[in-house]
Amino acid sequence: MTPTRPVWYAAYGSNTDAARFGCYLRGGCPDGGTRTHPGCRDTTPPAATKPLWLPGSVYFAGMSTVWGGGMAFYDPATPGPVAARGWLVTVQQLADLITQEMHDDPGNRPDLEHRIRTIVSRSGDGIHSLGSGRYETLVTTRSLDGTPVVTFTARRAHHRRERRAPSPRYQATIAAGLAQVGHGHASPQPVL
């Protein structure tokens, strides 16, 4: 399997917004953000985008170094649908995205890319630890026309005492991204 194998990355946080997601792909600082991203090794735009619904819920916890306030995390174990935006990207781009989320440079973790390729080659739902970092748990939820749908989150749901409301600019970025893909009615609601 090559690094160009496609996957549907299901974004549920600020990566729902096209301009913000572009900062991860091409490099840059998102409007209203405070951190510049180096970009992916392969800056090719996603082959497609579409609205998705994931089983589970989103909550906010910790402190975002880009937006301030809580960061969005996906919890597949709690009931409720999650509005998401699917980006059709390559395994290598997904690995580079996760690496940047962990404040590292793309290409520094070839093991990560290999592990993701191995995981997505299997079919079915699952939760896969890629490390102990805040976004190093890969969740495979289903496939669309034979292409895996994946997202990433924390390895465990944060305790209620660790939860924090998102900043207004973070919430606005998420809502804008969801509206761009037709989820206009699906504004992010903090689950605290």
N, C-alpha and C positions, 0 to 999 in steps of 0.2 A: 504494500500500500504506500502510495507516495504522499508527500506533504500537501499535494493539491487535492486530496480527497475532500469532497465537499461535506459540510455539516451545516445544519440549521442551528445557529447560536440564538437562543431565546433570551433576549435582553429584557429585564424587568425593572431596571433602575435607570440612571441617567443615560445609559447606552441605548435607550429607546430613541433618543434624539439624534437625527442624522449628523448635525454639525458636531455634536459632542463625540459620537462614535468615530467620526472622521479624524478627530485628534488622536485616537488610538491607532487608527490605520495609517495615517500620513504623518503624524506627529503634530504637536502644537498644544496650546492651552485653551480649554473651552471658555467661551464667553461667560464671565462671572465666576470662573474657577481660579484657583491659586497655584496649580501645578502644571508644568509643561511635560508632555509625554513624548518619548523618542519616536514613536510610530513602529509599525510592523516592518519586518524585513521585506515582505511582499505587500506593497501599498495598493494593489489592485482593488478597486471598489467591489463590494459584495455583488454577486451575480444576480441576486434578487432580494426582495424584502416582502414581508407579509405579516398581517396581524395573527397572533397566536393566543391561545388560552392554555395555561398550565394548571394542573391540579395542585392545590396547596395554597399558601398565602405568602405575603411579603410583610416583613416587619423592619423596623429601623433600630439600629444599635451602634454602639461605639462612637467614634468621632471621625468624620470625613476630613482628610487633609486637602481635598479639592474644594469642597462646598461649605465645610463647617456643619455642625449638627450631625444627626445619625446617618449611617450608611444603610442602603437597602440590602436586605438578605432574603433569600428564598427559603421557605420551609415547606418541603414537599409532604410532610407528615400531618399538617393541619388542614382541616377542610376549607373549601372555598376556592373559586377560580381566580387565577392571576392573569390580568391582561399583560401581554408581552408583545415584543416585536421580534420577528424572526429575521435574521440576517444570514444569507447563504454565503458562507466564507469557507476557507480551507482549514484543514487541521492545523497547519503551520500558523495561520493567522490567529486561530483560537488560542493556540499555545502562547503566541506572542502577546495577545490581549491579557491572558491570565498572568503572564510574567510581569507585564506593566502594572496590573492591579496589585501585584506584590512588590512594587517599587524596585523592580530589577529591569535590566535591559534585555530586549528580545535576542534570542540566540544563546543566552547564557545557560539555558536549561534544556539541552537536547534530550535529556531523559524525559522531560515533561511532554514534549512533542511525541516521542515514541509511545509513552504510556497512553496518551489520548488516542493515538491511532489504534492501539490495541483494544482499548475500551469501546470505541465506536465501531470496530469491526464486528463486535458481538451485537446481537439484536436484543431488544427488550429494555424494560425499565430497570434502573439501578442507581445506586449511590456509590461513588468511587472516590476514595481518599487519594489525593495527589500530593499531600503534605499537610502541615499543621497551620498554614496561614489562613487569613480571614476569608480568602476566596479560592481556596485550594481543594474544594470538594466538587467533583464533576457529577452532575445529575443528568442521566439519560432518561427521557420521558416517553419517547415514542419515535416513530419515523414518519416522514411525509414522502410518499412515492419512493420508498426505499432509502431515503436520506435521513440519517439520525438527527433527532432534535435534542440538543444538549444545552445546559446552562451550568453555572457554577455558583457556589455559595460557601458559607462557613461549614465546618465539619459537624457542628452541633448547633442547635438553636440556642441563641443567647437567652440567659435568664431575664426575667422581667426587670430586675434591678439594673441590668446592663443596657436596657433599651432607652433610646433618646429620639426625640422628634427630629425630623429632617429640617434643614434650613428652608426658608421659603424659595430661594433660588434653585435649590436642588429639586424641590417638589415641582416647581414651574418647568424645569428642564424635563423631568419625567413626564409630566402632563403633556408638554409640547410634543415629545416623541410619540407618545401613545396616540395623540390626535393626528399626527402626520401619517399614521398607518391605518386610521379609521377607528381608533378606540376613543373617540372624542368624549364619550360618556364615562370613560374609565379613568377618572382622576385618582392619583395615588392617595390612599388613605393610611395614615400612620397607624400601625397596630402596636400599641404600647402595653 
